[in-house]
Amino acid sequence: MSQSNTNLLLLGNTNKKKRMGVTVMSMEAGIGVMATKLGMMSFFEPDGKVVPVTVVGFREGNIVTQIKSEATDGYDAVQVGYRRVRDKKLTKPELGHLQKAGAIPMRHLQEFRLQSIEGFESNQRLIFEELFKEGDLVDVSGTTIGKGFQGGIKRHNFKRGLMTHGSKSHRALGSIGAGTTPGRVYKGKKMPGRMGGTKRKIRKLKIVKIDNDLNVVLIKGAVPGKPGNLLRIAPAKIVGKNIPKN
């Protein structure tokens, strides 16, 4: 192989390495927990005001299973496990990972990337009322309810055509592009397709009440998913206050 071909090959490999970026998680404002959505109800405040709230419960879990540091993993994060299951529900590598931390078998593992990991240790149990208090703002993430294949009206709020007066277009889409130029449909065009079943975060929801007797939390407003869905609750991000601007 000639010297010029060798140089081109090395240059190509270098460019390929540059294109392979490292996936960076977003920084959290603080450690959070996982929970289970139970449903919605109306909550009456002391002044008589009615507030729509989501009832959130907790299964056994919210235990620290791994602590990642800048030295060993390239970033600081705390991995948390949630929802106890039987041993046979997990694979041997999953069981080995949890046994290494001295934790019980758990279904869900999620990371919270933090600015500092001081004060955390393996098999530490996270208590919601020790991390949050009534009146705090939180970001709640979950998987939205799947709607299946839906049309443009339901999926993208398109306007329908006339149902009478001789109209031939009722709920069908209109034009999706020109003919000769560009002669194709642009990427990202709003069209019928699968709706729902995606990850969604609702930001800055207020904690209305923490009930230790029933082990539930009331959060103002709606959160993603149906009753029984997994939720991720973390302190609300407020740039410049609890998270750096850069």
Secondary structure, DSSP 4 states (H G I P E B T S, - for coil): --HHHHHHHHHHHHHHHHHSPPP-PPPPSS--EEEEEEEEEEEE-TTS-EEEEEEEE--SEEEEEEEE-HHHHSS-EEEEEEEE--GGGS-HHHHHHHHHHTPPPEEEEEEEE-S--TT--TTPBPPHHHH--TT-EEEEEEEPPP-EEE-HHHHH-PPP--SSTT-S-SSS----S-SSSS-SPPTT---SEEES-SEEEEEEEEEEEEETTTTEEEEES--SS-TT-EEEEEEPP-BTTTB---
